[in-house]
Amino acid sequence: MSLDINKVAIKTSLASFFGSHQQDMEGLSDFFDDLAQNSEELTLNGQEYLFEEGDANEFVYIPVSGAIMLERATSTGCRQVFSFLLTGNILGVSEHAQYSFSAKTLTNAVVIKISQSLMKTIFDKYPAVAQRYQEITSHILAMILDQLFIMGQRTAHQRLAHFLMDMQTRLGHGTNKFHLPMSRQDIADYLGTSLETTSRGFSKLKSDGMIQIENNYQITVLDAEALQTYANK
């Protein structure tokens, strides 16, 4: 992959991450240049691991296309899914020697890979970019905590409705239709419910006229207001 194409891929992927004030961020263009010069492109099939929990934390990844699931094993040996990532993320920046979770592709994906040590060096060169990164990641953490609170206060079917609203925002591109890249089991492990409960939830939302389902993965939101009311009641 050429340097110019690599830079375009990085810039396009991180546009939503750094927000609408990128032109005011000192050093951002040079930051993208340094990332492009020191990174490589990886193409992966669906259901491949970028890294697994406990692996040496050697690389940082920037998803360019596709969907990635973050998961970890619980103390009882079960799996907990805690995030679904699309483009617009920097994955793996950490001070820890090992990854504390696993990252698995849900679809065919393209990611940019850069060594952890080089990423830290590049951040040190561009303090304004590093500060913005810290602000954004702190905001993301706060959103995750809010999500955990919401999940704890809702029934399993309400959690599913809330999840589908979020997926419509992220995957619908302004329409009421979207394709889910994750399986029903992945969704169940994210919501903290069983596969059977999740399947019944889809059936309820469909029978109540809130959504339409095609081939288990293609979702059409028929009544967004009713779905939101149900999720938040």
N, C-alpha and C positions, 0 to 999 in steps of 0.2 A: 504494500500500500504506500503510495507516495506521501511525502510530507504534507503537501497542500490538501490532499483528500483527507488525510488523517486529522489535520487541524479543523477542516470543515465538519467532520464527523463529531469531533470533540465539542466544538463550539455549538453545533446544532443540538447535541444531546444535553449540554449543560445550560442551554438558554433558559429553560424553565426553572432550573435549579437556582441560578443566580438572579433571576427576576428581571424586571423591566428597566432597572437603572444601571445596566451593564456599562453603558457609555460613560457613566460617572465614576466607575470603579478604576482607580489608578492601577495600571500594570496588567489589566485582565487580558488584553490582546497578547502581550508578551508571555503571560502565564500559559495561554493556549499554545503559543509557539513552543515553549519549553516542554509542555506535555507531549506535543506531537513529535518532537525530536527524540524523546526518550521513551516512547511507548511502542507497543506492537499491537496489531489487531488479531483477535481470536474469533474464529467462527465455530459455533457449537450447535449440535443437534439438541432437540428437546430431551429432557430428562437426563442431562449431563450435569455433573457437579463442577462448579468453578473451584470450590474448595469445600472441605468438610470440617466439621467441628473438631478441634484438636490439632488440625494441620498447622504447620509453621506459618506465621503471619508474614509472608514475604512480599505480597503484591497487593496493589490497589486496582480496582476494576471500575470502568465507566461504561455502563450499558449504552449501546448505540441503537440497537433494535432488539425486539423480542421481549419476553417477560421472564422474570427471575423470582423464585420463591426463597424466603429466608426461613429456616427451621432449626430447631434444636431438640435434643432428646431430654425428656424429663427424668427425674430421679427414679421413676417407676419403669422406665424404658419405653414410655409412650412418646409420640412425636407432638410437638407444639409448633404450629406455623404462626409466625408473628408478623410477617409482612409480605406483600407482593409488590415487586419493583418493576417499573417500566423504565423508559429513558429518563434522563434528568436526575441522575443520582451519582454519587461517588461512593463506592462500596469498598469497605475494608480498611479505611484509615483508622489506625489504633496504635496505642502504646503497648498493647499486650503482645507477648511472644507467640501466642497461638490464637487462632480464630475461635470465638466463643459460640459460633453458630455455623451452620452449613448454608451454602448458596447453590441452588439447583435451578437449571433452566426449565421453564415450562413449555417453551416453544423453541424453534430454531432461533438462535440469537447471535448477535455480533457485539463483542465487547472490546474496549481498549484496555490493555494491561500495562501497568507501570510498576516498577519496584517500589516497595514501601519506603526505603531509604531515599530514593530519588524524589519521591513525592514530598517527603518532609523537607528536603533541600529546596525544592521548588517553592513550597509554601513559605519557607524562610526568606526567599528572595522577594516575595510579593506580600508584605504584611497586610495590605488593605484587602487583598483577596482572601488571605487566611482568616482575617477577622470576620469577613462576610460569611465565609464557610462555617465558622464557629457559631455565628448568629443563626444561620439557617438550620444547622444540625440541632441546635438547642431548641429551636421552634418545632422541628420535626419530632424531637423527643417529647416535647410538651403535648403535641398532637397525639402521639402514641399513648401517652398516659391518659389523655382525655378519652381516647378510644377504649382503653381498658376499663375506665370508669363507666362508660356507656354500656359496654358489654356486660358489666357486672350488675347493671340496673335493669336490664331488659330480659324478656323471655327469649328462648332460642329462636323462635320464629320472628320476633321483633329484631333480633340481632341480624338475622338473614336479610330482612327488609332494609335495615340500615346499611349492610354490606352492599346490597344491590344498588342502592342510591349512590354510594361512593364509587362503585364500578361504572355506573352510568356517567358520572362526572369525569372519570379518568379515561374511560374507553369509548364513550359515546360520541365524542367530537361534536357536541352540540345537538345530537339527535337523541331519539328515545330508543335506539337500537344499539346493541353492542354484543361482542363475542367474548365469552369468558375463556381465558386461556388455561384456567386451572380446573381440576377435576372436582367432583362433589366431595370426595374424601379430603382433598386439600382444603376445601371450604369448611368442611366439618372440623378439621383440625385447627383451622384459624379461628372459628367461632367457639371452639371448646365444647362441641356437641358431638353426638354420634352421627354416622352416615345416615342411619334410618331417620333420625330427627330432622336432619337437613333435607332429606328427600321429601319428607312430609311437609316441611316448610315451603319448599318449592311448589308442591301440589296445592297447598292452601292458598298461597299468593296467586296461583294460576286460577283456581276455582273461584276465588273472590273477585276475579276480573282485574287484578292489579298488573299482572304481567302475562306475557305469552312466551312459550318456550318451544324452540325448535331444536331437535337433535341434542338436547341436554345442555348445549353451550350457547346457542343464539338466543338472546333475551331481548324482548321488546317490552318497554314499560308502557302499559296502556293507560294507567291512571296514576300519574306521578304524585298528585295531591293526596290521594288515598294511601299510597305507599308511604309517603312521608308521615302522614297522620298516624298510620298504624305503627311505624317504626318508633315514633316519639310519644305514644300515648302512655 
